Amino acid sequence: MLWVGIGCGGLLLLSIGGGIAAYFYMRSQVSAVESAVAAASAAAAGESPAPSNLTPNCVKAIACCKATMAKTAGANAAAAEQACNGIGILADDVCLKQYEGQKRAATVVGASCP
């Protein structure tokens, strides 16, 4: 019976150690992801695609996004503006889908898209 107790105690200590190791491993991974996201955000801050590089579908999608966000953004207007400008980096077919979605959203909030 003594050996069963020692074995169970050993397994308990092993599982506690594994749990602590998993916690610190995940914490380091999350920290690395947070650092990468912060670096990407800092690099992208203030950068908006040049209007000459935008396709007509992207221009429409950005304009519709801004019209929708003007009705709903409130205190987050700067973040909404940046998010809308980010549509310009998408491919033309994705911009078309974004425009269609933004147009439906604009209808819901009472805005109008060009």
N, CA, C and O atoms as CSV, one atom per row, in Angstrom:
chain,resi,resn,atom,element,x,y,z
A,1,MET,N,N,0.816,-1.188,0.000
A,1,MET,CA,C,0.000,0.000,0.000
A,1,MET,C,C,0.865,1.259,0.000
A,1,MET,O,O,0.493,2.287,-0.566
A,2,LEU,N,N,2.013,1.159,0.638
A,2,LEU,CA,C,2.915,2.294,0.690
A,2,LEU,C,C,3.372,2.692,-0.708
A,2,LEU,O,O,3.468,3.878,-1.024
A,3,TRP,N,N,3.655,1.685,-1.548
A,3,TRP,CA,C,4.125,1.972,-2.898
A,3,TRP,C,C,3.016,2.601,-3.752
A,3,TRP,O,O,3.302,3.429,-4.617
A,4,VAL,N,N,1.784,2.225,-3.522
A,4,VAL,CA,C,0.665,2.836,-4.248
A,4,VAL,C,C,0.544,4.309,-3.882
A,4,VAL,O,O,0.319,5.149,-4.754
A,5,GLY,N,N,0.688,4.625,-2.615
A,5,GLY,CA,C,0.636,6.021,-2.163
A,5,GLY,C,C,1.785,6.841,-2.721
A,5,GLY,O,O,1.598,7.986,-3.132
A,6,ILE,N,N,2.962,6.257,-2.735
A,6,ILE,CA,C,4.128,6.965,-3.290
A,6,ILE,C,C,3.947,7.179,-4.796
A,6,ILE,O,O,4.269,8.241,-5.328
A,7,GLY,N,N,3.427,6.150,-5.470
A,7,GLY,CA,C,3.181,6.274,-6.921
A,7,GLY,C,C,2.150,7.335,-7.239
A,7,GLY,O,O,2.330,8.132,-8.160
A,8,CYS,N,N,1.058,7.345,-6.470
A,8,CYS,CA,C,0.021,8.370,-6.687
A,8,CYS,C,C,0.556,9.764,-6.383
A,8,CYS,O,O,0.251,10.718,-7.100
A,9,GLY,N,N,1.344,9.885,-5.331
A,9,GLY,CA,C,1.944,11.179,-5.000
A,9,GLY,C,C,2.887,11.643,-6.093
A,9,GLY,O,O,2.920,12.826,-6.430
A,10,GLY,N,N,3.657,10.711,-6.649
A,10,GLY,CA,C,4.560,11.048,-7.758
A,10,GLY,C,C,3.801,11.512,-8.983
A,10,GLY,O,O,4.190,12.486,-9.628
A,11,LEU,N,N,2.713,10.815,-9.308
A,11,LEU,CA,C,1.891,11.231,-10.452
A,11,LEU,C,C,1.260,12.597,-10.218
A,11,LEU,O,O,1.143,13.399,-11.145
A,12,LEU,N,N,0.856,12.861,-8.981
A,12,LEU,CA,C,0.281,14.160,-8.649
A,12,LEU,C,C,1.307,15.266,-8.841
A,12,LEU,O,O,1.004,16.301,-9.434
A,13,LEU,N,N,2.520,15.051,-8.340
A,13,LEU,CA,C,3.577,16.044,-8.506
A,13,LEU,C,C,3.939,16.237,-9.978
A,13,LEU,O,O,4.195,17.357,-10.421
A,14,LEU,N,N,3.958,15.143,-10.725
A,14,LEU,CA,C,4.259,15.216,-12.149
A,14,LEU,C,C,3.189,16.009,-12.896
A,14,LEU,O,O,3.515,16.820,-13.762
A,15,SER,N,N,1.933,15.786,-12.574
A,15,SER,CA,C,0.856,16.516,-13.251
A,15,SER,C,C,0.856,17.989,-12.861
A,15,SER,O,O,0.576,18.842,-13.704
A,16,ILE,N,N,1.160,18.308,-11.618
A,16,ILE,CA,C,1.246,19.709,-11.198
A,16,ILE,C,C,2.388,20.395,-11.938
A,16,ILE,O,O,2.233,21.516,-12.422
A,17,GLY,N,N,3.532,19.726,-12.026
A,17,GLY,CA,C,4.676,20.282,-12.757
A,17,GLY,C,C,4.347,20.489,-14.230
A,17,GLY,O,O,4.722,21.505,-14.816
A,18,GLY,N,N,3.652,19.535,-14.824
A,18,GLY,CA,C,3.242,19.669,-16.224
A,18,GLY,C,C,2.288,20.826,-16.431
A,18,GLY,O,O,2.382,21.552,-17.420
A,19,GLY,N,N,1.372,20.996,-15.495
A,19,GLY,CA,C,0.431,22.119,-15.588
A,19,GLY,C,C,1.136,23.461,-15.494
A,19,GLY,O,O,0.817,24.395,-16.230
A,20,ILE,N,N,2.096,23.549,-14.587
A,20,ILE,CA,C,2.850,24.800,-14.442
A,20,ILE,C,C,3.684,25.063,-15.696
A,20,ILE,O,O,3.752,26.199,-16.165
A,21,ALA,N,N,4.312,24.035,-16.234
A,21,ALA,CA,C,5.106,24.197,-17.457
A,21,ALA,C,C,4.220,24.621,-18.621
A,21,ALA,O,O,4.603,25.494,-19.400
A,22,ALA,N,N,3.047,24.018,-18.751
A,22,ALA,CA,C,2.123,24.385,-19.830
A,22,ALA,C,C,1.664,25.826,-19.690
A,22,ALA,O,O,1.541,26.539,-20.686
A,23,TYR,N,N,1.412,26.257,-18.466
A,23,TYR,CA,C,0.996,27.638,-18.233
A,23,TYR,C,C,2.061,28.619,-18.723
A,23,TYR,O,O,1.758,29.552,-19.466
A,24,PHE,N,N,3.304,28.405,-18.304
A,24,PHE,CA,C,4.363,29.332,-18.696
A,24,PHE,C,C,4.673,29.261,-20.184
A,24,PHE,O,O,5.028,30.276,-20.785
A,25,TYR,N,N,4.548,28.087,-20.790
A,25,TYR,CA,C,4.739,27.970,-22.232
A,25,TYR,C,C,3.673,28.767,-22.976
A,25,TYR,O,O,3.999,29.537,-23.880
A,26,MET,N,N,2.411,28.594,-22.610
A,26,MET,CA,C,1.323,29.325,-23.276
A,26,MET,C,C,1.455,30.824,-23.032
A,26,MET,O,O,1.173,31.630,-23.919
A,27,ARG,N,N,1.875,31.188,-21.850
A,27,ARG,CA,C,2.056,32.611,-21.536
A,27,ARG,C,C,3.120,33.217,-22.440
A,27,ARG,O,O,2.945,34.338,-22.917
A,28,SER,N,N,4.205,32.517,-22.687
A,28,SER,CA,C,5.248,33.038,-23.571
A,28,SER,C,C,4.758,33.110,-25.011
A,28,SER,O,O,5.112,34.039,-25.737
A,29,GLN,N,N,3.950,32.144,-25.432
A,29,GLN,CA,C,3.417,32.170,-26.799
A,29,GLN,C,C,2.450,33.330,-26.986
A,29,GLN,O,O,2.493,34.011,-28.010
A,30,VAL,N,N,1.592,33.557,-26.025
A,30,VAL,CA,C,0.646,34.678,-26.094
A,30,VAL,C,C,1.399,35.998,-26.096
A,30,VAL,O,O,1.039,36.922,-26.827
A,31,SER,N,N,2.429,36.089,-25.290
A,31,SER,CA,C,3.239,37.308,-25.250
A,31,SER,C,C,3.902,37.560,-26.598
A,31,SER,O,O,3.976,38.704,-27.046
A,32,ALA,N,N,4.380,36.510,-27.243
A,32,ALA,CA,C,5.007,36.657,-28.554
A,32,ALA,C,C,3.997,37.131,-29.591
A,32,ALA,O,O,4.310,37.978,-30.427
A,33,VAL,N,N,2.795,36.587,-29.536
A,33,VAL,CA,C,1.749,37.002,-30.477
A,33,VAL,C,C,1.351,38.455,-30.221
A,33,VAL,O,O,1.181,39.229,-31.163
A,34,GLU,N,N,1.203,38.824,-28.952
A,34,GLU,CA,C,0.868,40.209,-28.626
A,34,GLU,C,C,1.937,41.168,-29.133
A,34,GLU,O,O,1.618,42.240,-29.647
A,35,SER,N,N,3.196,40.790,-28.991
A,35,SER,CA,C,4.288,41.635,-29.476
A,35,SER,C,C,4.241,41.772,-30.986
A,35,SER,O,O,4.466,42.858,-31.518
A,36,ALA,N,N,3.950,40.678,-31.682
A,36,ALA,CA,C,3.872,40.719,-33.140
A,36,ALA,C,C,2.711,41.585,-33.610
A,36,ALA,O,O,2.845,42.343,-34.571
A,37,VAL,N,N,1.581,41.472,-32.937
A,37,VAL,CA,C,0.417,42.282,-33.299
A,37,VAL,C,C,0.690,43.759,-33.033
A,37,VAL,O,O,0.331,44.614,-33.842
A,38,ALA,N,N,1.322,44.059,-31.906
A,38,ALA,CA,C,1.645,45.449,-31.592
A,38,ALA,C,C,2.618,46.029,-32.613
A,38,ALA,O,O,2.477,47.182,-33.021
A,39,ALA,N,N,3.594,45.243,-33.023
A,39,ALA,CA,C,4.555,45.713,-34.018
A,39,ALA,C,C,3.876,45.946,-35.360
A,39,ALA,O,O,4.165,46.928,-36.043
A,40,ALA,N,N,2.971,45.044,-35.741
A,40,ALA,CA,C,2.259,45.207,-37.006
A,40,ALA,C,C,1.332,46.413,-36.953
A,40,ALA,O,O,1.205,47.139,-37.938
A,41,SER,N,N,0.693,46.631,-35.828
A,41,SER,CA,C,-0.190,47.787,-35.676
A,41,SER,C,C,0.592,49.090,-35.741
A,41,SER,O,O,0.152,50.063,-36.353
A,42,ALA,N,N,1.752,49.097,-35.104
A,42,ALA,CA,C,2.578,50.298,-35.124
A,42,ALA,C,C,3.087,50.581,-36.530
A,42,ALA,O,O,3.190,51.739,-36.934
A,43,ALA,N,N,3.404,49.536,-37.272
A,43,ALA,CA,C,3.897,49.717,-38.637
A,43,ALA,C,C,2.784,50.195,-39.564
A,43,ALA,O,O,3.038,50.948,-40.504
A,44,ALA,N,N,1.563,49.764,-39.304
A,44,ALA,CA,C,0.454,50.114,-40.181
A,44,ALA,C,C,-0.244,51.415,-39.775
A,44,ALA,O,O,-1.046,51.952,-40.539
A,45,ALA,N,N,0.056,51.917,-38.590
A,45,ALA,CA,C,-0.629,53.119,-38.110
A,45,ALA,C,C,-0.320,54.303,-39.019
A,45,ALA,O,O,0.836,54.597,-39.324
A,46,GLY,N,N,-1.358,54.950,-39.428
A,46,GLY,CA,C,-1.191,56.148,-40.246
A,46,GLY,C,C,-0.969,55.863,-41.713
A,46,GLY,O,O,-0.962,56.793,-42.519
A,47,GLU,N,N,-0.792,54.640,-42.078
A,47,GLU,CA,C,-0.580,54.323,-43.477
A,47,GLU,C,C,-1.913,53.953,-44.101
A,47,GLU,O,O,-2.588,53.032,-43.642
A,48,SER,N,N,-2.284,54.663,-45.132
A,48,SER,CA,C,-3.475,54.313,-45.875
A,48,SER,C,C,-3.072,54.170,-47.329
A,48,SER,O,O,-2.150,54.854,-47.774
A,49,PRO,N,N,-3.720,53.318,-48.070
A,49,PRO,CA,C,-3.336,53.108,-49.445
A,49,PRO,C,C,-3.489,54.388,-50.251
A,49,PRO,O,O,-4.415,55.171,-50.038
A,50,ALA,N,N,-2.578,54.579,-51.163
A,50,ALA,CA,C,-2.638,55.773,-52.010
A,50,ALA,C,C,-3.870,55.693,-52.892
A,50,ALA,O,O,-4.147,54.637,-53.460
A,51,PRO,N,N,-4.622,56.790,-53.024
A,51,PRO,CA,C,-5.847,56.753,-53.815
A,51,PRO,C,C,-5.614,56.305,-55.255
A,51,PRO,O,O,-6.510,55.715,-55.858
A,52,SER,N,N,-4.434,56.568,-55.824
A,52,SER,CA,C,-4.183,56.182,-57.206
A,52,SER,C,C,-4.066,54.669,-57.364
A,52,SER,O,O,-4.232,54.157,-58.472
A,53,ASN,N,N,-3.786,53.946,-56.287
A,53,ASN,CA,C,-3.625,52.500,-56.351
A,53,ASN,C,C,-4.928,51.748,-56.132
A,53,ASN,O,O,-4.956,50.525,-56.274
A,54,LEU,N,N,-5.991,52.433,-55.796
A,54,LEU,CA,C,-7.252,51.778,-55.464
A,54,LEU,C,C,-8.063,51.473,-56.711
A,54,LEU,O,O,-8.116,52.274,-57.645
A,55,THR,N,N,-8.690,50.313,-56.715
A,55,THR,CA,C,-9.605,49.973,-57.796
A,55,THR,C,C,-10.942,50.657,-57.526
A,55,THR,O,O,-11.220,51.045,-56.392
A,56,PRO,N,N,-11.764,50.806,-58.549
A,56,PRO,CA,C,-13.075,51.444,-58.331
A,56,PRO,C,C,-13.926,50.734,-57.272
A,56,PRO,O,O,-14.633,51.385,-56.503
A,57,ASN,N,N,-13.857,49.401,-57.236
A,57,ASN,CA,C,-14.622,48.670,-56.221
A,57,ASN,C,C,-14.124,48.982,-54.818
A,57,ASN,O,O,-14.920,49.092,-53.885
A,58,CYS,N,N,-12.813,49.126,-54.664
A,58,CYS,CA,C,-12.248,49.444,-53.352
A,58,CYS,C,C,-12.610,50.871,-52.938
A,58,CYS,O,O,-12.884,51.130,-51.766
A,59,VAL,N,N,-12.611,51.792,-53.899
A,59,VAL,CA,C,-12.996,53.174,-53.588
A,59,VAL,C,C,-14.438,53.209,-53.100
A,59,VAL,O,O,-14.748,53.890,-52.122
A,60,LYS,N,N,-15.326,52.473,-53.781
A,60,LYS,CA,C,-16.733,52.420,-53.362
A,60,LYS,C,C,-16.867,51.772,-51.987
A,60,LYS,O,O,-17.632,52.247,-51.148
A,61,ALA,N,N,-16.126,50.688,-51.754
A,61,ALA,CA,C,-16.216,49.993,-50.473
A,61,ALA,C,C,-15.730,50.888,-49.330
A,61,ALA,O,O,-16.337,50.905,-48.259
A,62,ILE,N,N,-14.645,51.628,-49.549
A,62,ILE,CA,C,-14.121,52.525,-48.518
A,62,ILE,C,C,-15.110,53.646,-48.238
A,62,ILE,O,O,-15.362,53.979,-47.080
A,63,ALA,N,N,-15.667,54.226,-49.287
A,63,ALA,CA,C,-16.634,55.312,-49.110
A,63,ALA,C,C,-17.879,54.823,-48.371
A,63,ALA,O,O,-18.396,55.517,-47.497
A,64,CYS,N,N,-18.351,53.647,-48.716
A,64,CYS,CA,C,-19.540,53.093,-48.059
A,64,CYS,C,C,-19.230,52.757,-46.594
A,64,CYS,O,O,-20.059,52.978,-45.712
A,65,CYS,N,N,-18.040,52.226,-46.347
A,65,CYS,CA,C,-17.632,51.916,-44.979
A,65,CYS,C,C,-17.601,53.189,-44.138
A,65,CYS,O,O,-18.087,53.205,-43.007
A,66,LYS,N,N,-17.030,54.254,-44.693
A,66,LYS,CA,C,-16.947,55.517,-43.956
A,66,LYS,C,C,-18.334,56.099,-43.698
A,66,LYS,O,O,-18.584,56.665,-42.634
A,67,ALA,N,N,-19.232,55.963,-44.665
A,67,ALA,CA,C,-20.598,56.455,-44.475
A,67,ALA,C,C,-21.305,55.668,-43.367
A,67,ALA,O,O,-22.016,56.245,-42.544
A,68,THR,N,N,-21.106,54.363,-43.354
A,68,THR,CA,C,-21.718,53.528,-42.326
A,68,THR,C,C,-21.114,53.825,-40.960
A,68,THR,O,O,-21.833,53.944,-39.967
A,69,MET,N,N,-19.811,53.943,-40.916
A,69,MET,CA,C,-19.124,54.201,-39.652
A,69,MET,C,C,-19.446,55.590,-39.106
A,69,MET,O,O,-19.462,55.786,-37.891
A,70,ALA,N,N,-19.699,56.541,-39.976
A,70,ALA,CA,C,-20.053,57.882,-39.514
A,70,ALA,C,C,-21.329,57.852,-38.682
A,70,ALA,O,O,-21.506,58.650,-37.761
A,71,LYS,N,N,-22.214,56.919,-39.020
A,71,LYS,CA,C,-23.466,56.786,-38.270
A,71,LYS,C,C,-23.294,56.009,-36.967
A,71,LYS,O,O,-24.057,56.207,-36.021
A,72,THR,N,N,-22.288,55.121,-36.913
A,72,THR,CA,C,-22.230,54.195,-35.792
A,72,THR,C,C,-20.976,54.278,-34.934
A,72,THR,O,O,-20.990,53.775,-33.810
A,73,ALA,N,N,-19.901,54.880,-35.403
A,73,ALA,CA,C,-18.608,54.787,-34.715
A,73,ALA,C,C,-18.577,55.548,-33.396
A,73,ALA,O,O,-18.036,55.036,-32.416
A,74,GLY,N,N,-19.127,56.724,-33.341
A,74,GLY,CA,C,-19.115,57.498,-32.106
A,74,GLY,C,C,-17.714,57.872,-31.683
A,74,GLY,O,O,-16.993,58.535,-32.430
A,75,ALA,N,N,-17.317,57.452,-30.484
A,75,ALA,CA,C,-16.013,57.810,-29.934
A,75,ALA,C,C,-14.873,57.081,-30.643
A,75,ALA,O,O,-13.715,57.475,-30.507
A,76,ASN,N,N,-15.176,56.052,-31.378
A,76,ASN,CA,C,-14.145,55.274,-32.063
A,76,ASN,C,C,-13.989,55.689,-33.517
A,76,ASN,O,O,-13.642,54.858,-34.356
A,77,ALA,N,N,-14.233,56.936,-33.831
A,77,ALA,CA,C,-14.192,57.389,-35.214
A,77,ALA,C,C,-12.820,57.212,-35.850
A,77,ALA,O,O,-12.729,56.849,-37.023
A,78,ALA,N,N,-11.759,57.459,-35.104
A,78,ALA,CA,C,-10.411,57.320,-35.669
A,78,ALA,C,C,-10.110,55.859,-36.000
A,78,ALA,O,O,-9.539,55.568,-37.050
A,79,ALA,N,N,-10.482,54.960,-35.131
A,79,ALA,CA,C,-10.263,53.539,-35.387
A,79,ALA,C,C,-11.114,53.070,-36.562
A,79,ALA,O,O,-10.666,52.263,-37.377
A,80,ALA,N,N,-12.337,53.576,-36.648
A,80,ALA,CA,C,-13.217,53.212,-37.755
A,80,ALA,C,C,-12.649,53.712,-39.068
A,80,ALA,O,O,-12.696,53.002,-40.073
A,81,GLU,N,N,-12.115,54.920,-39.077
A,81,GLU,CA,C,-11.504,55.487,-40.280
A,81,GLU,C,C,-10.333,54.610,-40.728
A,81,GLU,O,O,-10.197,54.303,-41.912
A,82,GLN,N,N,-9.503,54.215,-39.789
A,82,GLN,CA,C,-8.354,53.376,-40.109
A,82,GLN,C,C,-8.817,52.017,-40.638
A,82,GLN,O,O,-8.235,51.488,-41.585
A,83,ALA,N,N,-9.846,51.462,-40.035
A,83,ALA,CA,C,-10.363,50.173,-40.493
A,83,ALA,C,C,-10.913,50.283,-41.907
A,83,ALA,O,O,-10.694,49.395,-42.730
A,84,CYS,N,N,-11.619,51.358,-42.191
A,84,CYS,CA,C,-12.162,51.551,-43.537
A,84,CYS,C,C,-11.041,51.717,-44.555
A,84,CYS,O,O,-11.123,51.177,-45.659
A,85,ASN,N,N,-10.004,52.452,-44.200
A,85,ASN,CA,C,-8.883,52.624,-45.122
A,85,ASN,C,C,-8.169,51.302,-45.381
A,85,ASN,O,O,-7.564,51.116,-46.437
A,86,GLY,N,N,-8.238,50.396,-44.428
A,86,GLY,CA,C,-7.616,49.092,-44.596
A,86,GLY,C,C,-8.265,48.249,-45.683
A,86,GLY,O,O,-7.647,47.311,-46.187
A,87,ILE,N,N,-9.478,48.561,-46.045
A,87,ILE,CA,C,-10.149,47.825,-47.122
A,87,ILE,C,C,-9.367,47.983,-48.425
A,87,ILE,O,O,-9.378,47.089,-49.272
A,88,GLY,N,N,-8.692,49.115,-48.582
A,88,GLY,CA,C,-7.975,49.400,-49.821
A,88,GLY,C,C,-6.852,48.437,-50.139
A,88,GLY,O,O,-6.411,48.391,-51.287
A,89,ILE,N,N,-6.373,47.672,-49.190
A,89,ILE,CA,C,-5.286,46.731,-49.465
A,89,ILE,C,C,-5.807,45.380,-49.948
A,89,ILE,O,O,-5.023,44.489,-50.277
A,90,LEU,N,N,-7.110,45.232,-49.987
A,90,LEU,CA,C,-7.703,43.959,-50.394
A,90,LEU,C,C,-7.742,43.842,-51.914
A,90,LEU,O,O,-7.616,44.836,-52.629
A,91,ALA,N,N,-7.916,42.636,-52.385
A,91,ALA,CA,C,-8.057,42.389,-53.820
A,91,ALA,C,C,-9.393,42.961,-54.301
A,91,ALA,O,O,-10.314,43.175,-53.512
A,92,ASP,N,N,-9.476,43.202,-55.604
A,92,ASP,CA,C,-10.661,43.841,-56.179
A,92,ASP,C,C,-11.935,43.040,-55.915
A,92,ASP,O,O,-12.963,43.625,-55.576
A,93,ASP,N,N,-11.888,41.722,-56.063
A,93,ASP,CA,C,-13.094,40.925,-55.843
A,93,ASP,C,C,-13.518,40.937,-54.375
A,93,ASP,O,O,-14.709,40.881,-54.070
A,94,VAL,N,N,-12.548,41.009,-53.473
A,94,VAL,CA,C,-12.871,41.090,-52.046
A,94,VAL,C,C,-13.466,42.464,-51.737
A,94,VAL,O,O,-14.385,42.578,-50.926
A,95,CYS,N,N,-12.941,43.508,-52.386
A,95,CYS,CA,C,-13.506,44.850,-52.197
A,95,CYS,C,C,-14.960,44.890,-52.648
A,95,CYS,O,O,-15.793,45.544,-52.020
A,96,LEU,N,N,-15.261,44.196,-53.730
A,96,LEU,CA,C,-16.648,44.155,-54.210
A,96,LEU,C,C,-17.550,43.496,-53.166
A,96,LEU,O,O,-18.653,43.977,-52.904
A,97,LYS,N,N,-17.080,42.394,-52.569
A,97,LYS,CA,C,-17.872,41.725,-51.533
A,97,LYS,C,C,-18.007,42.618,-50.298
A,97,LYS,O,O,-19.063,42.661,-49.669
A,98,GLN,N,N,-16.927,43.331,-49.958
A,98,GLN,CA,C,-16.993,44.262,-48.831
A,98,GLN,C,C,-18.008,45.370,-49.116
A,98,GLN,O,O,-18.770,45.762,-48.232
A,99,TYR,N,N,-18.015,45.866,-50.341
A,99,TYR,CA,C,-18.965,46.921,-50.703
A,99,TYR,C,C,-20.399,46.431,-50.557
A,99,TYR,O,O,-21.252,47.133,-50.014
A,100,GLU,N,N,-20.656,45.226,-51.044
A,100,GLU,CA,C,-22.015,44.678,-50.933
A,100,GLU,C,C,-22.425,44.532,-49.471
A,100,GLU,O,O,-23.555,44.859,-49.107
A,101,GLY,N,N,-21.526,44.050,-48.644
A,101,GLY,CA,C,-21.823,43.907,-47.213
A,101,GLY,C,C,-22.003,45.250,-46.531
A,101,GLY,O,O,-22.910,45.418,-45.716
A,102,GLN,N,N,-21.143,46.208,-46.860
A,102,GLN,CA,C,-21.251,47.545,-46.275
A,102,GLN,C,C,-22.542,48.231,-46.714
A,102,GLN,O,O,-23.157,48.967,-45.943
A,103,LYS,N,N,-22.944,47.984,-47.954
A,103,LYS,CA,C,-24.182,48.595,-48.456
A,103,LYS,C,C,-25.391,48.054,-47.685
A,103,LYS,O,O,-26.304,48.811,-47.355
A,104,ARG,N,N,-25.399,46.760,-47.400
A,104,ARG,CA,C,-26.480,46.188,-46.588
A,104,ARG,C,C,-26.457,46.758,-45.177
A,104,ARG,O,O,-27.505,47.066,-44.610
A,105,ALA,N,N,-25.263,46.898,-44.612
A,105,ALA,CA,C,-25.138,47.453,-43.270
A,105,ALA,C,C,-25.581,48.915,-43.244
A,105,ALA,O,O,-26.213,49.357,-42.285
A,106,ALA,N,N,-25.253,49.654,-44.284
A,106,ALA,CA,C,-25.652,51.050,-44.352
A,106,ALA,C,C,-27.163,51.182,-44.368
A,106,ALA,O,O,-27.722,52.084,-43.745
A,107,THR,N,N,-27.812,50.297,-45.070
A,107,THR,CA,C,-29.276,50.315,-45.122
A,107,THR,C,C,-29.859,50.097,-43.740
A,107,THR,O,O,-30.847,50.733,-43.372
A,108,VAL,N,N,-29.253,49.199,-42.968
A,108,VAL,CA,C,-29.747,48.881,-41.637
A,108,VAL,C,C,-29.617,50.082,-40.697
A,108,VAL,O,O,-30.523,50.349,-39.906
A,109,VAL,N,N,-28.495,50.808,-40.778
A,109,VAL,CA,C,-28.266,51.920,-39.857
A,109,VAL,C,C,-28.790,53.247,-40.374
A,109,VAL,O,O,-28.694,54.263,-39.686
A,110,GLY,N,N,-29.339,53.249,-41.569
A,110,GLY,CA,C,-29.915,54.472,-42.115
A,110,GLY,C,C,-28.935,55.355,-42.854
A,110,GLY,O,O,-29.203,56.541,-43.046
A,111,ALA,N,N,-27.816,54.814,-43.268
A,111,ALA,CA,C,-26.843,55.579,-44.050
A,111,ALA,C,C,-27.044,55.247,-45.533
A,111,ALA,O,O,-27.777,54.320,-45.879
A,112,SER,N,N,-26.389,56.012,-46.390
A,112,SER,CA,C,-26.486,55.718,-47.819
A,112,SER,C,C,-25.091,55.626,-48.398
A,112,SER,O,O,-24.194,56.384,-48.030
A,113,CYS,N,N,-24.926,54.689,-49.305
A,113,CYS,CA,C,-23.628,54.490,-49.943
A,113,CYS,C,C,-23.646,55.066,-51.349
A,113,CYS,O,O,-24.681,55.081,-52.014
A,114,PRO,N,N,-22.487,55.539,-51.794
A,114,PRO,CA,C,-22.414,56.064,-53.175
A,114,PRO,C,C,-22.541,54.966,-54.199
A,114,PRO,O,O,-22.500,55.234,-55.400
